[in-house]
Amino acid sequence: MREFAIEKTRNIGIIAHIDAGKTTVTERILLYTGKKHKIGEVHEGAAEMDWMEQERERGITITAAATTCFWTAGSRIINSELTIPEKNEQHRINIIDTPGHIDFTVEVQRSLRVLDGAVVVFDGKMGVEPQSETVWRQADEYKVPRMCLINKINL
């Protein structure tokens, strides 16, 4: 018997142009779902999702990396604190953090085949960039539903 029913499991990809903030968004999701208790910063080489030495040195994602977190229906973040109501069912969320550099676009395409949905991260200062358009077209090809997240709007 499965620990989590397939109906309560989702594979969600984080896709975008290089330096849009995919790994940083993933790190925040892990923090807010209680998977991590400290944010790993990409520029410090401490991001959990950038596990290869070359990724930590260069500050970029080279391979798609997967992790799992859990979300409880009705969960809310109030004043930076996660509140989880009782008697709600948990959902298993598999997050796939993908590379943004064009040289590693095959990693994105490989990941899209298994996704139930994707978060497309856009850099609020830079706007729509070439690799953003590429990953959008790739998601079209695999009919992956998407939502957009505008990042870095405070810069």
C-alpha positions in Angstrom: 0.0 0.0 0.0 1.2 3.5 -0.9 2.1 6.0 1.8 0.4 8.7 -0.3 -2.4 8.1 -2.8 -1.6 9.1 -6.3 -4.5 11.5 -6.1 -2.7 13.3 -3.3 0.7 13.4 -5.1 1.8 16.1 -7.5 5.0 16.6 -9.5 5.7 20.3 -9.9 8.5 21.7 -11.9 10.2 25.1 -11.4 11.2 26.4 -14.8 12.7 29.7 -16.1 15.6 31.6 -17.7 19.0 31.5 -15.9 19.1 33.7 -12.7 15.4 34.2 -12.5 15.4 32.7 -9.0 14.2 29.2 -9.5 16.4 27.6 -6.8 15.7 30.5 -4.4 11.9 30.0 -4.9 12.4 26.3 -4.3 14.4 26.9 -1.1 11.6 29.2 0.2 8.9 26.5 -0.6 11.0 24.0 1.5 11.2 26.5 4.3 7.5 27.4 4.3 6.4 23.7 4.2 8.6 22.9 7.1 11.0 20.7 5.2 13.9 23.0 6.0 14.4 25.3 9.0 17.1 27.5 7.4 17.2 29.0 3.9 20.1 27.9 1.8 21.3 30.8 -0.3 22.5 30.2 -3.8 25.1 32.9 -3.8 26.6 31.4 -0.6 26.7 27.9 -2.2 24.3 26.6 0.5 21.2 25.8 -1.6 20.0 22.2 -1.0 18.9 21.9 -4.6 22.3 22.7 -6.0 24.1 19.6 -4.8 26.9 19.2 -7.3 30.2 20.9 -6.5 30.2 22.7 -9.9 26.7 24.1 -9.2 27.8 25.5 -5.8 31.0 27.0 -7.3 29.2 28.6 -10.3 26.0 29.5 -8.6 23.9 27.9 -11.3 21.8 24.7 -11.6 23.3 22.2 -14.0 21.1 19.1 -13.4 17.4 18.9 -12.5 17.1 18.1 -8.8 14.1 16.7 -7.1 12.9 16.9 -3.5 9.7 16.2 -1.7 7.7 18.4 0.7 4.2 18.2 2.1 1.3 20.6 2.0 -1.8 20.3 4.2 -5.1 21.6 2.7 -6.0 24.8 4.5 -2.5 25.6 5.5 -1.8 29.4 5.8 1.3 31.5 6.3 0.5 34.3 8.7 3.2 36.8 9.8 5.8 34.4 8.4 4.5 31.5 10.5 3.1 28.4 9.0 -0.2 27.4 10.5 -1.6 23.9 9.8 -5.2 23.3 10.7 -6.1 19.9 12.2 -8.1 17.2 10.4 -6.9 18.2 7.0 -5.2 15.7 4.7 -1.6 16.1 3.6 -0.6 16.2 -0.1 2.8 15.1 -1.2 4.5 17.6 -3.5 7.5 16.5 -5.5 9.4 19.6 -6.7 11.8 19.4 -9.6 14.1 22.4 -9.7 15.4 22.7 -13.3 18.4 24.5 -14.9 17.9 27.8 -16.6 21.0 27.9 -18.8 20.4 27.1 -22.5 23.3 24.5 -22.4 21.2 22.4 -20.0 17.8 22.8 -21.6 17.6 19.0 -22.2 17.4 18.6 -18.4 14.2 20.8 -18.5 12.7 18.8 -21.4 13.5 15.5 -19.6 11.7 16.8 -16.5 8.6 18.1 -18.3 7.6 14.6 -19.3 6.7 13.7 -15.7 5.2 17.0 -14.4 1.6 17.6 -13.3 2.3 21.3 -13.5 5.0 23.9 -13.5 5.8 27.3 -12.0 7.4 29.5 -14.6 9.5 32.1 -12.8 10.1 35.5 -14.5 12.6 38.1 -13.3 10.6 41.2 -12.6 13.5 43.5 -13.6 14.6 41.6 -16.8 11.2 40.6 -18.1 10.6 37.7 -20.5 14.0 36.4 -21.5 14.9 33.9 -24.3 15.2 30.8 -22.2 11.8 31.6 -20.6 10.3 31.5 -24.1 12.1 28.2 -24.8 10.9 26.4 -21.6 7.3 27.8 -22.2 7.3 26.2 -25.7 8.7 23.0 -24.2 5.9 22.9 -21.6 3.4 23.5 -24.5 4.8 20.4 -26.3 4.2 18.2 -23.2 0.9 20.0 -22.3 2.1 20.9 -18.9 -0.3 23.4 -17.1 1.6 26.4 -15.8 1.4 29.3 -13.4 3.6 32.4 -13.5 5.6 33.8 -10.6 7.1 37.3 -11.0 10.2 37.3 -8.9 12.6 40.1 -7.9 9.9 42.8 -8.1 11.5 44.5 -5.1 14.8 45.1 -6.9 
